[in-house]
Amino acid sequence: NLPATHLLSDTSSGDKAAALVPADSNVPGAYSGTESRVILDNGNLHLTFSTKGGYPVQASLDSFKKYSGDSLIFFKGKNNELSFDIPVNGKTVSTRQLYFTPETSSLPDGGTQLTMTAEVAPGKRVILHYALPKTGYMMSANLRLVGFQQELAAAKSIPLTWSTEALLTEKDMKNERRYMQVHFRYEDGEHDYF
């Protein structure tokens, strides 16, 4: 098994989010950078995150295989995105366009937390926390906005974009489509699904 976390090499495509970068040399680092990958792995669940956008780009189960014998990968690639539209100084910035600084830490339960931080303006930070327990298949995620009191007071909501392209994992596509569902839980504990 891989260590719980590690940083992979540069995977930059040269995209510097040019549309967001003002012609000022004092631009916060979140608007330009180099994309890299960070891995969280607990022996059950293997997650790969991109520092550009700060979201998971691949998820797989370590001890399961597809019908073909290959690794069981649920999603992988550029067609996967989790982003928020954040109000910043009168404009809207999508987190998918930002470059985040990753930091990993150990949790009291033996799990690992990945904290992705992007400074979008002086005193304004977007922080994404991802926590993976020591064992199990559930990752928790949390968005934290620091220094956005004025923007959040005026905002009615923070739009979320979640798109994923699930990969074929079973031999029979018709059966797979029939039995695959996405489940979620509200903050109050109520469960629902699509």
N, C-alpha and C positions, 0 to 999 in steps of 0.2 A: 504494500500500500504506500501511497504518497504521504508525505508529512501532512499534518492538518491544514497548513496554509503555505503557499509559496507564490512568488511572483514569477511569471513567465516572461519571455523576451518581448521586445518591441514588436507590435503588429500594426504599426502606424500605416495608414493609407495615404498620408499626406494631407488629409482634410483638416484644416485648422479652424473650422467654424467661422470662416471669413465674414459671413453675414453678420455675426455678432460682435466682431472686434472693431471698436472705434479706432480712429487713426491717432490714438493717444498712447504714449509709451508707458503710462501708468495703469495699463489694463490688468485687472486681476487675472491670476493664472488659470482660472477656470475656463477662460475663453480661448485658450490655445494650449497645446501640449502634445504629448506623445501617448498614444493608446498602448496599454499593456494589459495583461491578463493576470487575475488573482484567483487562486483556487482555495476552496473550503472543502474538506473531505473528512468524514467521520468514520469511514469504513463501511458505511451503509449508503450514504448519499454523497455524490461527487458533484460539486457545483463550480463552474467557471464564470467569473465576472469580468466585465470590461471596465477599465478606468475611464473610458469615454462613454458617458451616459450613466455609469455607476450601476448597471443592472446585470442580472445573470444572462449569459449568452449560451450556456450549455448546462444540461442536467442529466445525470446518469446514475443508475443503481449499480454499486460495486459488485454485489454478489449474485446478480441475475444476468441472464443472457437472452437474446432474441431467439426465435425459432431457428435462425441460421447459425447460431453459435457466437455471433458478434456481441459486443457490449450492448447492454440495454440503455440506449440514449433516448431520452424523451424529447428533447429539443436541442438544436444546435444551429448556429449560423446567424446571418444578418436579418432574417425574417422574424427575429424575436426581439421584443422591446418592452420595457417597462419604464414609463417616463411621466413626469408631472409638469404641468404648465404653471410656472411660478411668477407672480407679479414682482418686478424689480424696477424701482424708480420710474413708474409709469409705463413700463413696457412688460411684455410677457416673454419669459425665457423658458424654453423646454429643457428639462434636465438631460435629455438625450444628446444635446449639443455641448454639454459641459464636460470638462476634464476634471476628474476627481482624484484626490490623493488618498490612497488606501492605507489603512492601519489595522492590524489584527491584534487581538488580545484574547486571553483565556478567560472563560467564564467560571464562576464558582462550581458549577455542576460538571466541570471537565470539558465542556464544549468550547467552541470558538466563536468569537464575534468579529465581523469585518465591519469597519467604519469607513465610509467613503465621504470625504469632505470636499466641497467646492466653494471657494470664496467668490461670490458673484459681484460684490461691490464692497467698498470699505465698511467693515462691521457687519456684513451680511453673508451668512454661510448657509449652504444647503448641506444637510448631513443625512446620509442614508445608513441605517444600521441593519445588518443581516446577522442573525444568530443561528448557529447550527449546534444542537445538543451533542453530547458525547456519543450517544447512540440514537438511532431512529431516523425517520424519513421526513420530518417536518422542519422546515426552515421558517423563522419568523423575520419579518421585515418591518422597519419603522422609518418614517420620514420626519425629520426635525428641521425647522426653519429658525435660525438665530438672527435677530436683528430686523425682523420683518413686521414689527408690531403695527406700524402705520399701514402697510400694504394689506396685512391680514384683517385689520379692522374694516377695511373697505371691500374686501373680497367676499363673495358669497360662497365660493367653493374653490377648490384646487383641482382642476381637471386631471384625470389619470388616463393614460393610454397604455393598454396592455394588449399586445399582440404576440401570438406565438404560432409557429408552424410545427405541429406535432409530427413526429416521424413515424413511419410504419414500423410497428414492433411485432406484429403477428402476421402469419401467412395469409389469412383470409381478411381482406380489406373490408368486406361487407360486415362481417362479424365485429371487427374492430370498431367500425363506425357506430354500430348498434350499441355497444357496451361501454364506450368511452364517455366519461362525463367530467366536467370541471366542477368541483365543490368549493365552497367558501364559507367562512364563518364571520358573522358580524361581531362588533366589539362587545355587544351584550351577550354573546354566546349562541345566538340563534343561527341555525345552519340552513343553507340553501344551495342550489346548484343551477347550472344553465341547462 
